[in-house]
Amino acid sequence: MSNTSLQYDKVIVKCTEIFKKKTLDYGTAWRILRSSSLTDQIFIKANRIRTIQETGSSKVNEGIEPEFIGIINYCIMALLQLDLKNDNRMEIPSDELLILYNSKIELSKKLMKEKNHDYGEAWRDMRVSSLTDLILMKILRVKQIEDNKGKTLISEGVDANYYDMINYSVFAMIHLS
């Protein structure tokens, strides 16, 4: 498990660096997006990954790793939007934003450790394509929950699905490295 924890951290360092740099470039312009728009952005990233996996090629000179990083960072933005729904600020200071970002990563990693314990790191025997499919399934679940105005009868809420998508993306990146 310690190897998984170190590999997880290595992936997250990459994602955090990109998040920081994009925040310097764009600020927190993503605050204008509704949760459903962030879900659609995640869908676009996951769908592109699947297309590349199925066709074996891409016309845009980027592989699938940047798309998994995008999924992780968009999921964190979506989680932050859920927390900040009553906060009308469009611009969040970068030091405050990084604390919020890291808090979501900590929760995500905690969940990963708990599930890894229970599932015995089964993800290590999975294909990256299966992880992609699971992400797409989670996106469809989130879309359904959003269409139902956040109401579920028995299922987890959208936040749990975002955390799972973060972890599936991290697992995929570990496989790719």
Backbone hydrogen bonds in HBPLUS format (Angstrom, degrees):
<---DONOR---> <-ACCEPTOR-->    atom                        ^
c    i                          cat <-CA-CA->   ^        H-A-AA   ^      H-
h    n   atom  resd res      DA  || num        DHA   H-A  angle D-A-AA Bond
n    s   type  num  typ     dist DA aas  dist angle  dist       angle   num
A0004-THR N   A0001-MET O   3.03 MM   3  5.03 113.3  2.49  95.0 110.9     1
A0005-SER N   A0001-MET O   2.91 MM   4  6.25 158.5  1.95 154.7 160.7     2
A0006-LEU N   A0002-SER O   3.00 MM   4  6.23 156.9  2.05 145.9 151.3     3
A0007-GLN N   A0003-ASN O   2.89 MM   4  6.10 161.5  1.92 151.0 156.6     4
A0008-TYR N   A0004-THR O   2.76 MM   4  5.88 157.1  1.81 152.0 158.8     5
A0009-ASP N   A0005-SER O   2.98 MM   4  6.18 163.1  2.01 145.1 149.4     6
A0010-LYS N   A0006-LEU O   3.01 MM   4  6.24 153.2  2.08 145.4 152.6     7
A0011-VAL N   A0007-GLN O   3.14 MM   4  6.44 157.3  2.20 149.2 153.7     8
A0012-ILE N   A0008-TYR O   2.97 MM   4  6.26 163.4  2.00 154.2 159.3     9
A0013-VAL N   A0009-ASP O   2.87 MM   4  6.11 150.6  1.96 151.0 158.1    10
A0015-CYS N   A0011-VAL O   3.09 MM   4  6.47 158.2  2.14 149.7 155.9    11
A0016-THR N   A0012-ILE O   2.78 MM   4  5.91 163.6  1.80 156.4 160.6    12
A0017-GLU N   A0013-VAL O   2.99 MM   4  6.15 159.3  2.03 147.7 152.9    13
A0018-ILE N   A0014-LYS O   3.18 MM   4  6.44 160.2  2.22 147.1 151.9    14
A0019-PHE N   A0015-CYS O   2.90 MM   4  6.14 160.4  1.94 149.6 155.7    15
A0020-LYS N   A0016-THR O   2.83 MM   4  6.05 163.2  1.86 154.8 158.8    16
A0021-LYS N   A0017-GLU O   3.00 MM   4  6.20 168.4  2.02 150.4 153.2    17
A0022-LYS N   A0018-ILE O   2.89 MM   4  6.04 162.7  1.92 153.8 158.7    18
A0023-THR N   A0019-PHE O   2.91 MM   4  6.05 146.2  2.03 143.6 153.4    19
A0024-LEU N   A0020-LYS O   2.96 MM   4  6.32 147.3  2.07 146.5 155.6    20
A0025-ASP N   A0021-LYS O   2.97 MM   4  6.29 150.8  2.06 144.0 152.2    21
A0026-TYR N   A0022-LYS O   2.73 MM   4  5.81 167.7  1.74 153.2 156.6    22
A0027-GLY N   A0023-THR O   2.65 MM   4  4.46 138.0  1.82 124.7 132.5    23
A0031-ARG N   A0028-THR O   2.91 MM   3  5.75 168.3  1.92 124.9 128.7    24
A0032-ILE N   A0029-ALA O   3.18 MM   3  6.12 174.8  2.18 126.5 128.0    25
A0033-LEU N   A0030-TRP O   2.98 MM   3  5.46 154.5  2.05 113.8 121.4    26
A0037-SER N   A0034-ARG O   2.98 MM   3  5.24 126.8  2.27 103.1 117.0    27
A0038-LEU N   A0034-ARG O   3.16 MM   4  6.60 151.7  2.25 152.0 160.0    28
A0039-THR N   A0035-SER O   2.92 MM   4  6.24 156.1  1.98 151.9 159.1    29
A0040-ASP N   A0036-SER O   2.98 MM   4  6.23 151.1  2.07 139.6 147.1    30
A0041-GLN N   A0037-SER O   2.98 MM   4  6.28 145.3  2.11 140.7 150.0    31
A0042-ILE N   A0038-LEU O   3.00 MM   4  6.32 155.3  2.06 149.9 156.0    32
A0043-PHE N   A0039-THR O   2.91 MM   4  6.21 153.9  1.98 146.0 153.9    33
A0044-ILE N   A0040-ASP O   2.93 MM   4  6.20 156.3  1.98 147.2 152.6    34
A0045-LYS N   A0041-GLN O   3.12 MM   4  6.43 161.3  2.15 148.2 152.2    35
A0046-ALA N   A0042-ILE O   2.93 MM   4  6.20 170.5  1.94 158.4 160.5    36
A0047-ASN N   A0043-PHE O   2.78 MM   4  5.85 159.6  1.82 154.4 160.6    37
A0048-ARG N   A0044-ILE O   2.99 MM   4  6.14 153.5  2.06 145.3 152.0    38
A0049-ILE N   A0045-LYS O   3.07 MM   4  6.38 157.4  2.12 148.7 154.8    39
A0050-ARG N   A0046-ALA O   3.00 MM   4  6.29 162.6  2.03 149.4 153.7    40
A0051-THR N   A0047-ASN O   2.92 MM   4  6.16 158.3  1.96 148.6 154.6    41
A0052-ILE N   A0048-ARG O   2.94 MM   4  6.18 164.4  1.96 154.7 158.2    42
A0053-GLN N   A0049-ILE O   2.86 MM   4  6.11 158.8  1.90 152.0 158.7    43
A0054-GLU N   A0050-ARG O   2.85 MM   4  6.06 153.1  1.92 149.5 156.6    44
A0055-THR N   A0051-THR O   2.84 MM   4  5.97 159.0  1.89 152.9 158.7    45
A0056-GLY N   A0052-ILE O   2.70 MM   4  5.26 144.8  1.82 139.7 148.7    46
A0062-GLU N   A0060-VAL O   2.66 MM   2  5.64 142.3  1.80 108.3  96.6    47
A0067-GLU N   A0064-ILE O   3.00 MM   3  5.11 125.8  2.31 100.0 115.0    48
A0068-PHE N   A0064-ILE O   3.02 MM   4  6.44 149.9  2.12 154.4 163.1    49
A0068-PHE N   A0065-GLU O   3.09 MM   3  5.16 118.6  2.49  98.7 113.4    50
A0069-ILE N   A0065-GLU O   3.00 MM   4  6.32 158.9  2.04 155.5 161.7    51
A0070-GLY N   A0066-PRO O   2.91 MM   4  6.09 150.5  2.00 135.4 143.8    52
A0071-ILE N   A0067-GLU O   2.88 MM   4  6.21 149.6  1.97 144.0 152.0    53
A0072-ILE N   A0068-PHE O   3.00 MM   4  6.30 164.3  2.02 151.3 154.6    54
A0073-ASN N   A0069-ILE O   2.95 MM   4  6.22 170.3  1.96 156.6 158.7    55
A0074-TYR N   A0070-GLY O   2.79 MM   4  5.90 160.1  1.83 151.9 157.8    56
A0075-CYS N   A0071-ILE O   2.87 MM   4  5.96 155.2  1.93 148.9 155.8    57
A0076-ILE N   A0072-ILE O   3.04 MM   4  6.34 153.5  2.11 146.8 154.0    58
A0077-MET N   A0073-ASN O   2.94 MM   4  6.23 157.2  1.99 144.6 151.1    59
A0078-ALA N   A0074-TYR O   2.86 MM   4  6.10 155.8  1.92 147.0 153.7    60
A0079-LEU N   A0075-CYS O   2.89 MM   4  6.19 157.5  1.94 148.8 154.7    61
A0080-LEU N   A0076-ILE O   2.83 MM   4  6.08 157.0  1.89 151.1 157.9    62
A0081-GLN N   A0077-MET O   2.81 MM   4  6.06 154.9  1.87 149.4 156.6    63
A0082-LEU N   A0078-ALA O   3.03 MM   4  6.33 152.5  2.10 145.9 152.7    64
A0083-ASP N   A0079-LEU O   3.11 MM   4  6.45 155.1  2.18 145.0 151.2    65
A0084-LEU N   A0080-LEU O   2.78 MM   4  5.94 148.5  1.87 151.6 161.6    66
A0087-ASP N   A0084-LEU O   2.86 MM   3  4.97 162.4  1.89 113.8 119.1    67
A0097-LEU N   A0093-PRO O   2.87 MM   4  6.10 160.3  1.91 156.5 163.2    68
A0098-LEU N   A0094-SER O   2.93 MM   4  6.03 156.0  1.99 146.2 151.2    69
A0099-ILE N   A0095-ASP O   3.32 MM   4  6.53 150.5  2.41 137.8 144.7    70
A0100-LEU N   A0096-GLU O   3.08 MM   4  6.42 158.8  2.12 149.9 155.5    71
A0101-TYR N   A0097-LEU O   2.79 MM   4  6.02 161.6  1.82 153.7 159.4    72
A0102-ASN N   A0098-LEU O   2.88 MM   4  5.99 168.5  1.89 147.2 150.4    73
A0103-SER N   A0099-ILE O   3.01 MM   4  6.20 144.4  2.14 141.1 150.7    74
A0104-LYS N   A0100-LEU O   3.23 MM   4  6.58 148.7  2.34 146.7 153.6    75
A0104-LYS N   A0101-TYR O   3.10 MM   3  5.39 124.4  2.42 102.2 115.5    76
A0105-ILE N   A0101-TYR O   3.07 MM   4  6.45 153.0  2.15 148.2 156.6    77
A0106-GLU N   A0102-ASN O   2.86 MM   4  6.08 157.9  1.91 149.2 154.8    78
A0107-LEU N   A0103-SER O   3.13 MM   4  6.35 157.8  2.18 141.5 146.7    79
A0108-SER N   A0104-LYS O   2.93 MM   4  6.08 155.0  1.99 144.7 152.2    80
A0109-LYS N   A0105-ILE O   2.84 MM   4  6.06 162.1  1.87 155.5 159.6    81
A0110-LYS N   A0106-GLU O   2.94 MM   4  6.09 155.1  2.00 145.1 152.3    82
A0111-LEU N   A0107-LEU O   3.01 MM   4  6.20 161.0  2.05 147.1 151.6    83
A0112-MET N   A0108-SER O   2.94 MM   4  6.21 156.6  2.00 146.0 153.0    84
A0113-LYS N   A0109-LYS O   2.92 MM   4  6.19 160.4  1.96 151.7 155.7    85
A0114-GLU N   A0110-LYS O   3.04 MM   4  6.32 159.9  2.08 150.0 155.3    86
A0115-LYS N   A0111-LEU O   2.89 MM   4  6.12 168.0  1.90 158.3 161.4    87
A0116-ASN N   A0112-MET O   2.74 MM   4  5.81 156.6  1.79 151.3 159.0    88
A0117-HIS N   A0113-LYS O   3.01 MM   4  6.14 151.1  2.09 141.6 148.5    89
A0118-ASP N   A0114-GLU O   3.20 MM   4  6.50 160.3  2.24 144.4 148.9    90
A0119-TYR N   A0115-LYS O   2.74 MM   4  5.83 159.4  1.78 157.2 163.1    91
A0120-GLY N   A0116-ASN O   2.81 MM   4  5.35 119.7  2.18 136.1 144.9    92
A0121-GLU N   A0116-ASN O   3.29 MM   5  4.82 141.2  2.45 120.8 130.1    93
A0124-ARG N   A0121-GLU O   3.06 MM   3  5.90 160.2  2.10 122.7 127.3    94
A0125-ASP N   A0122-ALA O   2.98 MM   3  5.68 154.8  2.04 120.4 126.9    95
A0126-MET N   A0123-TRP O   3.00 MM   3  4.99 160.9  2.04 105.4 111.1    96
A0130-SER N   A0127-ARG O   3.09 MM   3  5.21 126.4  2.38  97.3 110.5    97
A0131-LEU N   A0127-ARG O   3.17 MM   4  6.59 153.3  2.25 146.7 153.8    98
A0132-THR N   A0128-VAL O   2.92 MM   4  6.23 152.2  2.00 148.7 156.6    99
A0133-ASP N   A0129-SER O   2.99 MM   4  6.26 155.3  2.05 142.0 148.3   100
A0134-LEU N   A0130-SER O   2.90 MM   4  6.19 153.4  1.97 147.5 154.7   101
A0135-ILE N   A0131-LEU O   2.98 MM   4  6.25 151.9  2.06 145.3 152.8   102
A0136-LEU N   A0132-THR O   2.95 MM   4  6.30 160.4  1.99 151.8 157.1   103
A0137-MET N   A0133-ASP O   2.88 MM   4  6.16 154.1  1.94 147.6 155.0   104
A0138-LYS N   A0134-LEU O   2.91 MM   4  6.16 159.4  1.95 148.0 153.4   105
A0139-ILE N   A0135-ILE O   2.90 MM   4  6.20 153.0  1.97 150.8 158.6   106
A0140-LEU N   A0136-LEU O   3.03 MM   4  6.32 158.6  2.07 148.0 153.0   107
A0141-ARG N   A0137-MET O   2.95 MM   4  6.28 149.5  2.04 147.5 156.5   108
A0142-VAL N   A0138-LYS O   2.87 MM   4  6.18 159.9  1.91 150.8 155.9   109
A0143-LYS N   A0139-ILE O   2.86 MM   4  6.15 162.6  1.89 155.0 159.7   110
A0144-GLN N   A0140-LEU O   3.03 MM   4  6.22 154.4  2.10 141.6 148.1   111
A0145-ILE N   A0141-ARG O   2.92 MM   4  6.23 160.7  1.96 153.7 159.0   112
A0146-GLU N   A0142-VAL O   2.77 MM   4  6.03 161.8  1.80 156.3 161.8   113
A0147-ASP N   A0143-LYS O   2.81 MM   4  6.03 155.7  1.87 146.7 153.7   114
A0148-ASN N   A0144-GLN O   2.93 MM   4  6.17 132.9  2.16 138.8 151.8   115
A0148-ASN N   A0145-ILE O   3.06 MM   3  4.93 127.7  2.35  91.7 106.1   116
A0150-GLY N   A0145-ILE O   2.78 MM   5  5.02 158.9  1.82 151.2 149.2   117
A0149-LYS N   A0146-GLU O   2.98 MM   3  5.04 148.1  2.09 113.0 113.3   118
A0151-LYS N   A0148-ASN O   3.21 MM   3  5.61 167.3  2.22 114.4 117.5   119
A0161-ASN N   A0158-VAL O   3.07 MM   3  5.17 118.1  2.47  98.5 113.8   120
A0162-TYR N   A0158-VAL O   2.97 MM   4  6.31 153.6  2.04 155.3 163.0   121
A0163-TYR N   A0159-ASP O   3.00 MM   4  6.30 160.4  2.04 153.8 158.5   122
A0164-ASP N   A0160-ALA O   3.00 MM   4  6.27 156.0  2.06 144.0 150.6   123
A0165-MET N   A0161-ASN O   2.94 MM   4  6.19 155.1  2.01 146.6 153.4   124
A0166-ILE N   A0162-TYR O   2.95 MM   4  6.26 152.0  2.03 148.9 156.4   125
A0167-ASN N   A0163-TYR O   3.04 MM   4  6.35 166.4  2.06 152.1 154.7   126
A0168-TYR N   A0164-ASP O   2.81 MM   4  6.06 161.6  1.85 156.1 161.4   127
A0169-SER N   A0165-MET O   2.98 MM   4  6.03 154.5  2.04 141.7 148.6   128
A0170-VAL N   A0166-ILE O   2.92 MM   4  6.24 154.2  1.99 150.8 158.4   129
A0171-PHE N   A0167-ASN O   2.92 MM   4  6.13 163.8  1.94 150.6 154.9   130
A0172-ALA N   A0168-TYR O   2.93 MM   4  6.16 156.4  1.99 144.9 151.4   131
A0173-MET N   A0169-SER O   2.96 MM   4  6.23 157.6  2.01 147.7 153.4   132
A0174-ILE N   A0170-VAL O   2.89 MM   4  6.20 149.8  1.98 150.7 159.6   133
A0175-HIS N   A0171-PHE O   2.95 MM   4  6.27 160.1  1.99 151.9 156.9   134
A0176-LEU N   A0172-ALA O   2.92 MM   4  6.20 150.4  2.01 145.8 154.6   135
A0177-SER N   A0173-MET O   3.05 MM   4  6.16 129.1  2.32 138.7 150.3   136
A0177-SER N   A0174-ILE O   3.22 MM   3  5.27 139.1  2.39  97.6 108.7   137
